[in-house]
Amino acid sequence: MNQQFIGTKPISENLFDNDKLEDFFKKNVRDFSGNLKIEQFKGGQSNPTFKITADKKNYVIRRSLLESFYHLHTLSIVNIR
């Protein structure tokens, strides 16, 4: 497999409003705590997928077709421990 599609990469600082995303996690993810670290999985440009790390726990969020972050109900969140 081509290495350009394996692993994660840093994201643009302006891609997410980290405070809003952290508030969303606090309200919607049981036992959530800690500061967010956000990385984007390589590949999947039409359906970007992001790795969220907080307090030694890992989560994955997906945004279909680059939908606006402010429509948080469109995010799928999976705890990948």
Secondary structure, DSSP 8 states (H G I E B T S, - for coil): --GGGSSEEE--TTSS-HHHHHHHHHHHSTT--S--EEEEESS-TTS-EEEEEETTEEEEEE-GGG--TT-GGG-EEEE--
